[in-house]
Amino acid sequence: MNSAQELAVNPEQPASLYEKHKKIQVRSVTGVFANWRWALVWITQAIFYGLCWLPWNGRQAVLFDLVERKFYIFGLVFWPQDVIYLAVLLIISAYALFLFTAIGGRLFCGYACPQTVYTEIFMWIEEKIEGERNARIKLDRQPMSARKLRIKASKHILWLAVALWTGFTFTGYFTPIHAQVHDFIAFDLGPWQTFWIFFYAFATYGMAGFLREQVCKYMCPYARFQSVMFDQDTLIVTYDTSRGEPRATRGKNEDYKAAGKGDCIDCNICVHVCPTGIDIRNGLQYECIGCSACIDGCDQVMDKVGYPRGLIRYSTENAMEKNFGRAEVIAHLIRPRIILYSVILLVITLVAAYSIAVRTPLKVDVIRDRGVLAREVEGGLIENVYTLRIMNTDEAPHRYAVNVSGVNGIDLADVRDVEVASASTKSLVLSARVPMDNGGKGSLPIFFDIGATDDPAIHVKEKAVFIMP
């Protein structure tokens, strides 16, 4: 009985903000949606565990090097100045989440959320070592013994191994993984590497091994605001009340319809397979993560008793109320908000992709020496001093020619070209000079033209100011 039910029975009973925690022992289930969940587990973890080991141009393919402030993603090199792309990525992720949620509910939670993925992995380990649901419940009730200690210890050792490898892999995206392996073997890991390996491992071990549904119920904000993204045409996991009620057990050859019973045989398998322990027959609840385990479980039971599948299925509120067929459900999925989300998401994605594709692998910062505004030098010239910070974001070295324009007679006093190594930065001090009698006074706009001598497409023009006394 939850707090709401207790309050209904006894109005004077103070309501509790949290239910008393009861360990949920989930029954394993097979079926279409279980296969999809495990496919997503394999895909996401193959990417996560494997991507950091992939080489690219003599380096790690994906590396967020915080020390050097360079972020490598295959052939692209991003710098802190490219933070706009991170903002765009977050915007794309947000609109994708809105779109998928409006169409199919909590698809991300049920299939690709790290909490769901690692909980599936940890529960699989638990099942292989401790047995199926009934065996685990029986084992937990037994007093501690050598056998129970051995089984529990084996499970926790494997959990810790997965958690530590997860933490080690996570830090491998911020420190070159091969160097990290070498440091680990030599017992020479840095303090921050050690901290984050164990911190991430502890988080994985605790959340996937112990907290599980508590994370979804009390820690994840998504469950709380998902209702604003749902409408009556959103696909959700639903129980067909008109078909299933009244639920009741029945004999093998009983004419249950003549007895006034529904298709639900009240076996509770939908509750036993639910990772958050809810009863979907009570309607949509915020704890439901949309994993569809109850659909697979119920379909298995319907097959055994010879009833049609779909007592629990993906459907919409409108479809349940108005008895829509599959074609009508699909037709109602295409509605204004879905079109709007899709168009915005497509436009932002295309613009971001185009921007990355055509971006120039050269960035230049021009800083005028503020210590000396202007000074007169030999030959009747006025000189301003500038520092050019040239960032070669390409993975090949380039020699850049430097020119200046914008004021009559302006020219550079000395350096006119510079070589910059791949994915590196070089600072260059330049003196720009203008004849004293050119007629200009005050702050004059000038332009520094920097272009690669071996590739005319790599070219940047930066504005600066020349001070004439």
C-alpha positions as CSV (number, residue, x, y, z in Angstrom):
1,M,0.0,0.0,0.0
2,N,1.4,3.4,-1.0
3,S,1.1,6.7,0.9
4,A,-1.9,7.8,-1.1
5,Q,-3.8,4.6,-0.3
6,E,-2.9,4.8,3.4
7,L,-4.2,8.3,3.5
8,A,-7.4,7.3,1.8
9,V,-7.9,4.5,4.4
10,N,-7.0,6.7,7.4
11,P,-7.3,10.5,6.6
12,E,-5.6,11.3,9.9
13,Q,-2.5,9.3,9.0
14,P,0.3,11.8,8.0
15,A,1.3,11.3,4.4
16,S,4.9,10.3,3.7
17,L,6.9,12.0,1.0
18,Y,8.6,8.7,0.2
19,E,7.5,5.1,0.0
20,K,9.3,2.6,2.2
21,H,11.9,1.0,-0.1
22,K,11.3,-2.6,-1.0
23,K,13.9,-4.4,-3.1
24,I,12.5,-5.2,-6.5
25,Q,13.4,-8.6,-7.9
26,V,12.7,-8.4,-11.6
27,R,11.7,-11.5,-13.5
28,S,13.5,-12.0,-16.8
29,V,11.5,-11.8,-20.0
30,T,12.0,-12.4,-23.7
31,G,10.2,-10.9,-26.6
32,V,10.4,-8.3,-29.3
33,F,11.0,-5.3,-27.0
34,A,13.4,-7.2,-24.8
35,N,15.5,-7.9,-27.9
36,W,15.4,-4.2,-28.8
37,R,16.6,-3.3,-25.3
38,W,19.5,-5.7,-25.5
39,A,20.3,-4.5,-29.0
40,L,20.6,-1.0,-27.7
41,V,22.7,-2.3,-24.7
42,W,25.2,-3.9,-27.2
43,I,25.3,-0.9,-29.5
44,T,25.7,1.8,-26.9
45,Q,28.3,-0.2,-24.9
46,A,30.2,-1.2,-28.0
47,I,30.5,2.5,-28.9
48,F,31.3,3.6,-25.3
49,Y,33.9,0.9,-24.5
50,G,35.4,0.7,-28.0
51,L,35.5,4.2,-29.4
52,C,38.3,5.4,-27.1
53,W,40.6,2.6,-28.5
54,L,40.0,3.6,-32.1
55,P,43.2,5.2,-33.7
56,W,43.0,8.1,-36.1
57,N,45.9,9.8,-37.8
58,G,48.3,8.6,-35.2
59,R,46.2,9.6,-32.2
60,Q,43.0,8.6,-30.4
61,A,40.0,9.1,-32.6
62,V,37.8,10.6,-29.9
63,L,39.7,12.5,-27.2
64,F,38.6,15.5,-25.1
65,D,42.1,16.7,-24.1
66,L,41.4,19.1,-21.3
67,V,45.0,19.8,-20.5
68,E,45.8,20.9,-24.1
69,R,42.3,22.3,-24.6
70,K,41.8,20.4,-27.8
71,F,38.8,18.2,-28.6
72,Y,39.4,15.6,-31.2
73,I,36.5,13.9,-33.0
74,F,37.8,11.8,-35.8
75,G,39.1,14.3,-38.4
76,L,37.8,17.3,-36.6
77,V,39.7,19.3,-34.0
78,F,37.7,21.7,-31.8
79,W,39.1,24.4,-29.6
80,P,37.5,26.3,-26.7
81,Q,36.5,29.0,-29.2
82,D,34.3,26.4,-30.9
83,V,32.0,26.3,-27.8
84,I,29.1,27.3,-30.1
85,Y,29.1,23.8,-31.5
86,L,28.6,22.4,-28.0
87,A,25.6,24.7,-27.6
88,V,24.2,23.6,-30.9
89,L,24.7,20.0,-29.9
90,L,22.7,20.5,-26.7
91,I,19.9,22.3,-28.6
92,I,19.8,19.4,-31.1
93,S,19.7,16.9,-28.2
94,A,16.9,18.8,-26.5
95,Y,14.7,19.0,-29.6
96,A,15.4,15.3,-30.4
97,L,14.2,14.5,-26.9
98,F,11.1,16.6,-27.3
99,L,10.3,15.0,-30.6
100,F,10.9,11.4,-29.5
101,T,8.9,11.9,-26.3
102,A,6.0,13.5,-28.1
103,I,5.9,10.5,-30.5
104,G,6.7,7.6,-28.3
105,G,6.9,8.6,-24.7
106,R,9.9,7.7,-22.7
107,L,11.7,5.8,-25.4
108,F,15.1,7.1,-24.3
109,C,14.5,6.1,-20.7
110,G,13.4,2.6,-21.6
111,Y,16.1,1.8,-24.2
112,A,19.1,4.0,-24.2
113,C,19.4,5.8,-20.8
114,P,22.7,4.9,-19.1
115,Q,20.8,4.1,-15.9
116,T,18.6,1.6,-17.8
117,V,21.5,0.1,-19.8
118,Y,23.8,-0.5,-16.8
119,T,20.8,-1.7,-14.7
120,E,20.1,-4.3,-17.4
121,I,23.8,-5.4,-17.4
122,F,23.9,-5.7,-13.6
123,M,20.6,-7.5,-13.4
124,W,21.8,-10.0,-16.1
125,I,24.9,-10.7,-14.0
126,E,22.7,-11.1,-10.9
127,E,20.4,-13.5,-12.7
128,K,23.3,-15.6,-14.0
129,I,24.9,-15.9,-10.5
130,E,21.9,-16.0,-8.1
131,G,19.3,-17.5,-10.4
132,E,15.8,-16.4,-11.5
133,R,13.5,-14.2,-9.5
134,N,12.1,-16.8,-7.2
135,A,15.6,-18.2,-6.5
136,R,16.9,-14.7,-5.7
137,I,14.0,-14.0,-3.3
138,K,14.6,-17.4,-1.6
139,L,18.3,-16.6,-1.3
140,D,17.7,-13.2,0.3
141,R,15.5,-14.8,2.9
142,Q,18.1,-17.4,3.9
143,P,20.4,-16.7,6.8
144,M,24.0,-15.9,5.9
145,S,26.0,-19.1,5.1
146,A,29.2,-20.0,3.3
147,R,27.2,-20.7,0.1
148,K,25.2,-17.4,0.3
149,L,28.4,-15.5,1.0
150,R,30.2,-17.1,-1.9
151,I,27.3,-16.3,-4.3
152,K,26.8,-12.7,-3.1
153,A,30.6,-12.0,-3.2
154,S,30.9,-13.4,-6.7
155,K,28.1,-11.1,-7.9
156,H,29.6,-8.0,-6.2
157,I,33.1,-8.8,-7.6
158,L,31.7,-8.9,-11.1
159,W,29.7,-5.7,-10.5
160,L,32.8,-3.9,-9.3
161,A,34.8,-5.2,-12.2
162,V,32.2,-3.8,-14.7
163,A,32.0,-0.5,-12.7
164,L,35.8,0.0,-12.5
165,W,36.2,-0.7,-16.2
166,T,33.4,1.7,-16.9
167,G,35.2,4.4,-14.9
168,F,38.5,3.6,-16.5
169,T,36.9,3.9,-20.0
170,F,35.2,7.2,-19.0
171,T,38.5,8.9,-18.0
172,G,40.0,7.4,-21.2
173,Y,38.1,10.0,-23.2
174,F,39.8,12.8,-21.3
175,T,43.3,11.3,-21.0
176,P,44.8,9.2,-23.9
177,I,43.7,5.7,-23.1
178,H,47.0,4.0,-24.1
179,A,49.0,6.4,-21.8
180,Q,46.5,5.8,-19.1
181,V,47.0,2.0,-19.4
182,H,50.7,2.5,-19.2
183,D,50.4,4.7,-16.1
184,F,48.0,2.2,-14.5
185,I,50.5,-0.7,-15.0
186,A,53.3,1.5,-13.6
187,F,51.1,2.6,-10.6
188,D,51.6,6.1,-11.8
189,L,48.1,7.4,-12.3
190,G,47.6,11.0,-11.5
191,P,45.3,12.1,-8.6
192,W,42.6,13.4,-10.8
193,Q,42.6,10.3,-13.0
194,T,42.3,8.1,-9.9
195,F,39.6,10.3,-8.5
196,W,37.4,10.2,-11.6
197,I,37.9,6.5,-12.2
198,F,36.7,5.6,-8.8
199,F,34.0,8.3,-8.6
200,Y,32.5,7.1,-11.9
201,A,32.9,3.5,-10.9
202,F,31.2,4.1,-7.5
203,A,28.3,5.9,-9.3
204,T,27.8,3.0,-11.7
205,Y,28.1,0.4,-8.9
206,G,25.7,2.3,-6.6
207,M,23.1,3.3,-9.2
208,A,22.9,0.2,-11.3
209,G,23.5,-2.3,-8.4
210,F,21.5,-0.8,-5.5
211,L,19.5,2.4,-6.3
212,R,18.1,1.2,-9.7
213,E,14.4,2.3,-9.7
214,Q,15.1,4.9,-7.0
215,V,17.1,6.9,-9.5
216,C,14.1,7.0,-11.9
217,K,11.7,7.8,-9.1
218,Y,13.5,10.4,-7.1
219,M,16.6,11.5,-8.8
220,C,15.8,11.9,-12.5
221,P,14.0,15.1,-13.4
222,Y,12.8,13.8,-16.7
223,A,10.0,11.7,-15.0
224,R,8.7,14.9,-13.4
225,F,8.3,17.1,-16.5
226,Q,7.5,14.4,-19.1
227,S,3.8,15.1,-18.8
228,V,4.2,18.5,-20.4
229,M,5.5,16.7,-23.6
230,F,2.8,14.1,-23.7
231,D,-0.6,14.5,-25.3
232,Q,-3.5,12.2,-26.1
233,D,-1.9,11.0,-29.3
234,T,1.5,10.1,-27.7
235,L,2.3,6.4,-27.9
236,I,2.6,5.0,-24.4
237,V,2.5,1.6,-22.7
238,T,-1.2,1.0,-22.0
239,Y,-3.4,-1.7,-20.5
240,D,-6.7,-2.3,-22.4
241,T,-9.1,-2.0,-19.6
242,S,-12.2,-2.7,-21.7
243,R,-10.7,-6.0,-22.8
244,G,-8.9,-7.0,-19.6
245,E,-11.4,-6.2,-16.9
246,P,-12.7,-7.6,-14.7
247,R,-9.4,-9.4,-14.1
248,A,-9.7,-12.8,-12.4
249,T,-8.2,-16.3,-12.4
250,R,-10.0,-19.1,-14.2
251,G,-10.0,-22.8,-14.8
252,K,-8.3,-24.4,-17.8
253,N,-11.5,-25.1,-19.7
254,E,-13.7,-22.4,-18.1
255,D,-15.9,-20.2,-20.3
256,Y,-14.6,-17.0,-18.7
257,K,-16.6,-14.7,-20.9
258,A,-19.8,-16.3,-19.8
259,A,-18.6,-15.9,-16.2
260,G,-18.2,-12.1,-16.9
261,K,-14.4,-12.1,-16.7
262,G,-12.0,-10.2,-18.8
263,D,-8.9,-11.4,-20.7
264,C,-6.5,-10.5,-17.8
265,I,-5.9,-13.7,-15.7
266,D,-4.4,-11.6,-12.9
267,C,-1.1,-13.5,-13.1
268,N,0.9,-10.3,-12.1
269,I,3.7,-11.1,-14.6
270,C,3.4,-7.5,-15.8
271,V,4.4,-6.4,-12.3
272,H,7.1,-9.0,-11.8
273,V,9.0,-8.0,-15.0
274,C,8.7,-4.2,-14.3
275,P,12.1,-2.7,-13.3
276,T,10.3,0.0,-11.3
277,G,7.8,-2.3,-9.7
278,I,4.6,-0.6,-10.9
279,D,1.3,-2.2,-12.0
280,I,0.6,-0.8,-15.5
281,R,-3.0,-2.0,-15.1
282,N,-3.5,1.0,-12.8
283,G,-2.9,3.4,-15.7
284,L,0.0,5.5,-16.8
285,Q,2.3,6.4,-13.9
286,Y,5.4,8.7,-13.8
287,E,7.5,5.7,-12.7
288,C,6.9,4.0,-16.0
289,I,10.1,4.3,-18.1
290,G,8.5,2.8,-21.2
291,C,10.7,-0.2,-21.4
292,S,7.8,-2.4,-22.6
293,A,8.9,-5.4,-20.5
294,C,5.2,-5.7,-19.4
295,I,4.2,-6.0,-23.0
296,D,6.5,-8.9,-23.7
297,G,5.5,-10.6,-20.4
298,C,1.8,-10.2,-21.1
299,D,2.1,-11.4,-24.7
300,Q,3.8,-14.6,-23.5
301,V,0.9,-15.3,-21.1
302,M,-1.7,-14.6,-23.8
303,D,0.1,-17.0,-26.1
304,K,0.0,-19.7,-23.4
305,V,-3.7,-19.3,-22.7
306,G,-4.6,-18.9,-26.3
307,Y,-5.9,-15.3,-26.2
308,P,-5.0,-12.6,-28.7
309,R,-1.8,-10.5,-28.0
310,G,-2.0,-6.8,-27.2
311,L,-3.8,-6.7,-23.8
312,I,-0.9,-4.5,-22.8
313,R,0.5,-2.6,-25.9
314,Y,1.8,0.6,-27.2
315,S,-1.1,2.8,-27.9
316,T,-2.5,6.3,-27.2
317,E,-5.2,7.7,-25.0
318,N,-7.3,8.7,-28.0
319,A,-6.9,5.2,-29.5
320,M,-8.0,3.5,-26.3
321,E,-11.0,5.8,-25.9
322,K,-12.1,5.8,-29.6
323,N,-11.0,2.3,-30.6
324,F,-8.6,3.5,-33.3
325,G,-7.0,0.9,-35.6
326,R,-3.3,0.9,-36.3
327,A,-3.7,3.1,-39.4
328,E,-5.6,5.7,-37.4
329,V,-3.0,5.7,-34.6
330,I,-0.2,6.3,-37.1
331,A,-2.2,9.1,-38.8
332,H,-2.7,10.9,-35.5
333,L,1.0,10.7,-34.8
334,I,1.6,13.2,-37.5
335,R,0.3,16.4,-35.9
336,P,1.4,20.0,-35.7
337,R,3.8,19.8,-32.8
338,I,5.5,16.8,-34.4
339,I,5.9,18.6,-37.7
340,L,7.2,21.7,-35.9
341,Y,9.8,19.7,-33.8
342,S,10.9,17.8,-36.9
343,V,11.4,20.9,-39.0
344,I,13.3,22.8,-36.3
345,L,15.5,19.7,-35.6
346,L,16.2,19.2,-39.3
347,V,17.1,22.9,-39.9
348,I,19.4,23.1,-36.9
349,T,21.1,19.8,-37.8
350,L,21.6,20.8,-41.4
351,V,22.9,24.3,-40.6
352,A,25.3,22.8,-38.0
353,A,26.5,20.1,-40.4
354,Y,27.1,22.7,-43.1
355,S,28.9,25.0,-40.7
356,I,31.3,22.2,-39.7
357,A,31.8,21.1,-43.3
358,V,32.8,24.6,-44.6
359,R,34.6,25.9,-41.5
360,T,38.1,27.2,-42.1
361,P,40.7,25.2,-40.1
362,L,42.4,28.5,-39.1
363,K,41.6,30.8,-36.2
364,V,43.4,34.1,-35.6
365,D,43.2,36.5,-32.6
366,V,44.8,40.0,-33.1
367,I,45.8,41.9,-30.0
368,R,47.2,45.4,-30.3
369,D,50.0,46.3,-27.8
370,R,48.2,48.6,-25.4
371,G,51.4,49.6,-23.6
372,V,52.5,51.7,-26.6
373,L,49.6,53.2,-28.5
374,A,51.8,54.5,-31.3
375,R,55.4,55.5,-31.8
376,E,57.4,57.3,-34.4
377,V,60.3,55.3,-36.0
378,E,62.9,56.2,-38.6
379,G,61.8,57.2,-42.1
380,G,58.8,59.3,-40.8
381,L,56.7,56.3,-40.1
382,I,54.2,55.6,-37.3
383,E,54.4,52.2,-35.8
384,N,51.8,50.1,-33.9
385,V,52.7,46.7,-32.5
386,Y,50.4,43.7,-32.6
387,T,50.4,40.1,-31.3
388,L,48.8,37.5,-33.6
389,R,47.7,34.3,-32.1
390,I,47.4,31.8,-35.0
391,M,45.6,28.5,-34.3
392,N,46.0,25.8,-36.9
393,T,43.1,23.5,-36.3
394,D,44.0,21.3,-39.2
395,E,45.9,18.0,-38.7
396,A,48.6,19.0,-41.1
397,P,51.2,21.7,-40.7
398,H,50.8,24.9,-42.7
399,R,52.9,28.0,-43.6
400,Y,50.8,31.1,-43.4
401,A,51.5,34.4,-45.3
402,V,50.6,37.5,-43.3
403,N,49.6,40.8,-45.0
404,V,48.0,44.0,-43.7
405,S,45.6,46.4,-45.5
406,G,43.0,49.1,-44.8
407,V,45.2,52.3,-44.6
408,N,47.1,53.9,-47.4
409,G,50.8,53.1,-47.3
410,I,50.5,50.5,-44.4
411,D,53.0,47.7,-44.4
412,L,54.6,45.2,-42.1
413,A,58.1,46.0,-40.8
414,D,59.5,42.5,-40.5
415,V,57.8,39.0,-40.4
416,R,55.5,38.2,-43.3
417,D,55.0,34.4,-42.9
418,V,55.0,31.8,-40.2
419,E,54.8,28.0,-40.0
420,V,52.4,26.4,-37.5
421,A,52.5,22.7,-36.7
422,S,49.3,20.6,-36.9
423,A,46.6,21.2,-34.3
424,S,48.7,23.8,-32.5
425,T,49.0,27.5,-31.7
426,K,51.7,30.0,-32.4
427,S,52.0,33.6,-31.2
428,L,53.6,36.2,-33.5
429,V,54.6,39.8,-32.8
430,L,54.3,42.1,-35.7
431,S,54.9,45.8,-36.3
432,A,52.6,47.6,-38.7
433,R,53.9,51.0,-40.1
434,V,52.1,53.9,-41.8
435,P,53.7,57.1,-43.3
436,M,53.1,60.0,-41.0
437,D,51.7,62.2,-43.8
438,N,49.1,59.8,-45.1
439,G,46.4,62.1,-43.8
440,G,44.6,59.8,-41.4
441,K,44.3,60.7,-37.7
442,G,42.9,58.8,-34.6
443,S,41.7,55.2,-34.7
444,L,41.9,53.7,-38.2
445,P,40.4,50.3,-39.1
446,I,42.9,47.9,-40.6
447,F,42.8,44.2,-41.7
448,F,45.2,41.4,-41.2
449,D,45.1,38.8,-44.0
450,I,46.4,35.4,-43.0
451,G,46.3,32.6,-45.6
452,A,48.0,29.2,-46.1
453,T,50.6,29.3,-48.8
454,D,49.8,25.7,-49.8
455,D,46.0,26.0,-49.7
456,P,44.2,29.1,-50.9
457,A,41.0,28.0,-49.3
458,I,42.5,28.4,-45.9
459,H,42.2,32.1,-45.4
460,V,41.2,34.4,-42.6
461,K,40.7,38.2,-42.5
462,E,40.7,39.8,-39.0
463,K,39.9,43.5,-38.2
464,A,42.1,45.6,-36.0
465,V,42.7,49.2,-35.1
466,F,45.7,51.4,-36.0
467,I,46.3,54.5,-33.9
468,M,47.6,57.6,-35.6
469,P,48.6,60.5,-33.4
